[in-house]
Amino acid sequence: MKHLLIIFSLALLCFSCKSPEARLPESVQSGSFLKKSAERNKKLNELERTQIEDIIKNNPDKNYIASESGFWYYYNNKVVTDTFQPQFGNLVDFDYNVSTVESVEIYPKQNRTYIMDKEELFTGLREGLKLLKPTETATFIFPSQKAFGYYGDDNKIGTNVPLICEVTLNTIIKKND
């Protein structure tokens, strides 16, 4: 009888210690988060576009050019004789400053060297440099997605800030083929 009681107790113990079943993750099929995000981005893009269009409208003396990459610019100093522009791997030396579209200076004029498309540089400035010839100066207006976007620069430029940059391309040193 004692053995039967022990066997029954062990059986009861084994079958009653069932581990909990894993819960399946809930799946959201509506895409509501993506829809809200897309709507928020559309509103942000429209706001920035309006700001930029106002700047252009309020400066009729400037000949603004819409780039194929989604930013606007005008030449402060245009060179018509030299045709060489930066290419992949060229070393460029340039001066630039950065301000908001409200003309609040973020970074004063500074000098930088950069190896084209081989180093870190925000998208708009990288694409803008490719449009310049040595000694040319241009003023670029970059919407936030061409500047530092959602993340900012972790320093002075916050989230979704459109920028104005005046850039002078000093020199281009061609890569050795």
Secondary structure by P-SEA (a helix, b strand, c coil): caaaaaaaaaaaaaaaccccccccccccccaaaaaaaaaaaaaaaaaaaaaaaaaaaaccccccccccccbbbbbccccccccccccccbbbbbcbbbbcccccccccccccccccccccccaaaaaaaaaccccbbbbbbbccccccccccccccccccccbbbbbbbcbbbbccc
